[in-house]
Amino acid sequence: MIHLKWEDRKTIKTIKCVHADAKKFVVHNKLTPGKMYDVKNETEEFYFIIDNSNRIGGFRKDYFK
């Protein structure tokens, strides 16, 4: 249940959002292109960040640079 404490974890790195154009999901209300986000956890395919709702969200890596 490590995901329950991700908001309190140390930031791994900071990444920049490059776009919020998703084909299947609504992402534009959670990400702002050009904004920097703190990465709390990372997998091969996803970054887990504090998004615009001030909660942890998992987003595909292709939204970031």
C-alpha positions in Angstrom: 0.0 0.0 0.0 2.9 2.3 -0.8 0.7 4.4 -3.1 -1.1 5.8 0.0 2.0 7.7 1.0 3.2 9.0 -2.4 2.0 12.5 -1.7 4.3 12.7 1.3 7.3 11.1 -0.4 10.4 13.0 -1.5 10.4 14.4 -5.0 12.5 12.2 -7.4 12.8 14.8 -10.1 11.0 17.6 -11.8 9.6 17.3 -15.4 7.9 19.6 -17.8 4.6 18.9 -19.5 4.8 19.3 -23.3 1.2 18.5 -24.2 -2.2 17.5 -22.8 -3.8 16.0 -26.0 -5.1 12.6 -25.1 -6.9 10.3 -27.5 -8.9 8.3 -24.9 -8.8 10.1 -21.6 -9.5 13.6 -20.3 -6.1 15.0 -19.4 -6.4 18.7 -20.2 -8.0 19.5 -16.8 -5.2 17.8 -14.9 -2.1 18.9 -16.8 -1.0 22.3 -18.2 1.5 22.3 -21.1 4.6 24.2 -20.1 4.2 23.7 -16.3 6.8 21.9 -14.2 5.6 18.9 -12.1 7.2 17.0 -9.2 7.6 13.3 -9.8 6.8 11.2 -6.8 7.2 7.7 -8.4 8.1 6.4 -11.8 7.5 3.1 -13.7 8.5 2.1 -17.2 5.4 3.6 -18.7 4.1 6.2 -16.2 5.1 9.1 -14.1 3.2 9.6 -10.8 3.0 13.3 -10.1 1.1 15.9 -8.1 -1.3 17.2 -10.9 -3.4 20.4 -11.1 -5.9 18.9 -8.6 -3.1 18.7 -5.9 -3.5 14.9 -5.8 -1.3 12.1 -7.1 -2.0 11.1 -10.7 -0.4 8.6 -13.0 0.3 9.9 -16.6 2.0 8.3 -19.6 5.6 9.5 -20.1 4.8 10.9 -23.6 3.1 13.9 -22.0 6.4 15.1 -20.5 9.9 16.0 -21.5 
